[in-house]
């Protein structure tokens, strides 16, 4: 899957990993919220997700938004 070893280092050395980590983390959080969280936790975390997206730029934000849309549509284990 390109998540370890040389593939990971090829992304980490030039700083490209940041285009993957935060979008992946947000999609994982969204999966948990939809599948397991209480309504109160879900609402609090949706604010966190919204604020996180607001702080992202460019390709990372576009990836995160696309991944979140996939999770909201019912897909699971999405990653970039």
N, C-alpha and C positions, 0 to 999 in steps of 0.2 A: 504494500500500500504506500510505500515511500515515506513512512513515518519514523524510520530509525536509520542508524548507521550513516553511510555516505549520503543517502538521499536527504536525511535530516540536516546533516552538516552543510550540504550545498545550499540549503535555505537559511541556515543559522548564520553562517559566516558573513554573508552580505546584508544580513538584517531582514531578509525576506520572510522569515518565520512569523513576523508580526502580522503579516497578511493572512495567516492561517490560525494562529492561536486564539485570538479574541473572537473571531467569527465562530470557530469550533466551540469555544466555551459558551458563547451565548446560545448556540443551537442546542447544546447539551442541557443547559439550564432550562430552555424553553420546553424541551421534551419532558424533563422532570416536572415542571409546573403543570403541564397539561395532563400528565399521567398520574401524578401522586400528590400534588400540593393541595393544601386547604385553600378555600377561596381567599382568605385573608393573606396567606403567603403568596398566592398567585398574584394578587393585586399589588402587593409591595414589590415583588420581583419584576412585574411588568414595568413599574416606574424605573427600576434599576436598568432594565434592558433598554428602555427608551433613552435614558440618560447616557448609557454606554454608547448607543448608536450615535447620539448627538455629538459625542466626543471623537468619533471615528471619521476618517476622511477617505476619499478615493476608492481604490479597489477593495480595501478591507471592509469599508462600510457597505459597498455594493454586494460583496460576498456574504456578509452577515445578513443583510436584508433578504437576499435570495434564499439563504439557508433557513432563516426564520419563517419565511413564507412556506417553504416545503414542510417544515415541522407543523405549522399551523394547518396545513392541508392534510395532515395525517401521516406523513412520511416519518420514518425513524432512522436513526443512525446515519444522519447526513453529515458530511464533512467535506472540506475543500483541500 
